[in-house]
Amino acid sequence: MWRTALVTVSGMKHLDRHDPATRAWAAEAIRAVEADSNRSCDTHLHVFPLPPHWGVDLYLKDESVHPTGSLKHRLARSLFLYGLANGWIGPATTVIEASSGSTAVSEAYFARLLGLPFIAVIPATTSPEKRDIIEFYGGKCHLVDDPGKIYEESARLAAETGGHYMDQFTYAERATDWRGNNNIAESIFDQLALERHPTPAWIVVGAGTGGTSATIGRYIRYRRHQTRLCVADPEGSAFYPSWVSGQDGTAAGSRIEGIGRPRVEPSFLPTVIDRMTQVPDAVSIAAMRWTREVTHRDVGGSTGTNMAAVVQIIREMRAAGEHGSVVTLICDGGERYRGTYGSDDWLAGRRIDIAPHLAEFRAFLAS
């Protein structure tokens, strides 16, 4: 509880809400979150095998090796630090988040680290594998049939419990330090320093909250790089049509978990994006499986969306005689999607035919 004292001295009034115990708890919580970052260090930048004579180098930034297995570990850490520094999260705060799954997994991890209760408000279609991990970390899953209702349901639960709604879709781009501080953009450029093309021609990412593309796009401009940023967006997402038209809008929502949204999120910053590519679901899943074949790294559907856009960019670079490097992200691992994108029965039940697209990707390296 806040300590409140009204003090009057020489006609002056002072309201004191300083609580040493709460401040001490917050300081220890921040130390614990920072210590997690110190332990996990950075993620690897893998070389994707392209023919050397192409003059194009492709790198995969492997965010699946974070303690909670996805790119969202960075975001969850930043959101917790932001909430703690702002005084929004205290020693008895119930933390609530609207998520398609991966952010909730990572936030459940940090909530358990700090001894706080956590509720994930997620679409009912979220993969069972993700739900299991959220519960493994001590979180509770609150399922919503309409994905577009997760925001208001999260706010309602926060008011009902007296908790804090993290609201990743609003605060993602604010909570991350885009100028550096070992953010994902700075990490990419540092790791490329000794490569033959140290400044990438393209960086390709997806948009879930919009926070990653905002961070990378701002960093590129801040450091005066000529790197271009491409955002790969799955079908059914509101981001791509909004970027094309210049106006906000809504959409049905994406089948590819973790990226694509039914609305344009507040953290999405279109002005730092050089190009957007809309990728059909069948192409995303085919690219996901092809990436696993070539690299022996088990990746998720959003990585497939990224890779589909990457292949198109590399084709264009080769046709134009351009040399350079391209970087994209392994957003999470394929083990979270065994029963969905990794299942032929699941694809057949939804009449998704990936065979022609998979053949096209295989032919890409043979061309």
C-alpha positions, 0 to 999 in steps of 0.5 A: 500500500502507498504511504500517504502523509499530508505535511504542512510547513510554513503554509506549504503542503506536501503529499508523501506517497513514498513507500520504502518497502515498495521501492526496495521490491521494485529495485530487486525486481529490476535487478532480477530481470536484468540478471536474466538478460545478463545470463542469456546474453545474445542470440546467434546469427546463422548463415543460410547456405546460398551459392557463394557465386550469387554474391548474396549472403543470407543470415537468420537471427535465431530468436528461438534460443531465448529462455522462453523460446521466441523473439517475444522474450526481448519484448516481455523483458522490456515491458516488465522493466517499463512497468516496474520503472513507471511504478505500474507493477508492484509486489502484489500486482496481477499482470494481464496481457492480450496475446496470440501466445508467444508474448504471454509465454514470455511474460508468464516466465517473468511474472514467475521470476518476480512471484507475480500472478499472470493471466494470458488473454488469448484467442481460443485458436492459440496452439495447445503447445503454447497454452501448455507453456504458459501454464508451465510457467504458472500463468492462467489462460483466459480464452476468447472466441473472437480474437478482436475482443482480447484487448477489452477483455484484458482491460476488464480483467485488470479492472476486476482484479486491480491488476496491470494490463501490460498492453504490448500492442500499445507499449511495444515501441515505447518500451524498447530502446531503439537507439541501442542498449543491445536491442535486436537492431544493434545486435544484428549490425554488431554481429555482421561487422566481420562479414563480407557485406557488413551493412545489410541491404535488407532486413526482413521482419514480421509485424505482430505488435509492430515493436520490432519493425519500429525498433529496427527501422528507427535504429537504421535511420538513427545510425544513418545506414542505407539498409532497407526494411521489409515487413512480411505480413500474412494474409488476413492481417490489417497491417499490409492494406493499411500500409498500402492505403495509408489509412487504418482499418480492420481485417479478419486476422491472421492464421499465422500465430505471432504476426498479423493483426485484425487491427493496426496496432498503436506500436506499428510505425509505417513511416520507417518501413521501406517495403511490405510483402503480403504472404499467403498462408500456404506460402508461409507454411511451405517456406517454414518447412523448406527452411527446416529442410535446408537448415535442419532448424525447426522453425515456426510459421512466422519465420516461414512468412519472413523467408517467403519475403526474403526469397522474393528479395533475393530473386530481385537482387540477383536479377538486378545484379546486386550483391549484399547481405539480407537478414531475417529472424527465426521468431520461434521454434516449430515444436510449438506448432506440431499439431497445426502447421507441422501437421499434414492432417491439419493442412488437409482439414483446412484445404491448404495445399503447400505442395506447389509452393514447397516445390518452388522453394526447392527449385530456388536453390537449384536455379 
